[in-house]
Amino acid sequence: MTHWLRPLVLLAVSALTIVLLERLPALERHAQPNRSSAAVFAPLRVERLSNETLVDAMVAMPLAERLTRVGWDRGILTVDLALSSSGAAPKDLWKDTAELVRMSFANVSNVRQLLLRFYLETNEARTLLASADSRAADWPDGLAAAVKGDPDGRRPDWAVNLRLDWTPAGERWLGNFAN
């Protein structure tokens, strides 16, 4: 009789294995809400800019417009921003400029000069709208930390510290929003 017992046990174990394997996807669905994905890349808090920390500093910035070029050379930060022709407005330009000024002169300690160029992108063409040159000495007594963009898109008071130079195309672009 023991020779019948071995196949019966094997049959019972096989049936139990099939039932358990069938329930495995249901167990995975119940475990899903408790599982979280790990970040592959987390930006670091940057206190001094360098070639090694430049990407972390730029990634952490909540810019409305697209960065097209960023450069760092011995205390001089160069940034090119491309404004989209369809959705960009002066308020986006001032908001992004405020972010860049705060990061350059309030959040990090070693930026001496910030050079900005603003382009309007249409299809494959880029048109220069304006350029700015600002230095750390232009932002005394924590003025850079308080810089904010105007929600209405008007030129903010702190813009005089940027030494903005508008091109004729930039003046026309601004004029489109003046009405």
Summary of the structure (lengths in Angstrom):
residues: 179
radius of gyration: 28.7
end to end distance: 99.0
largest distance: 101.6
contacts: 439
relative contact order: 0.11
helix: 44%
strand: 22%
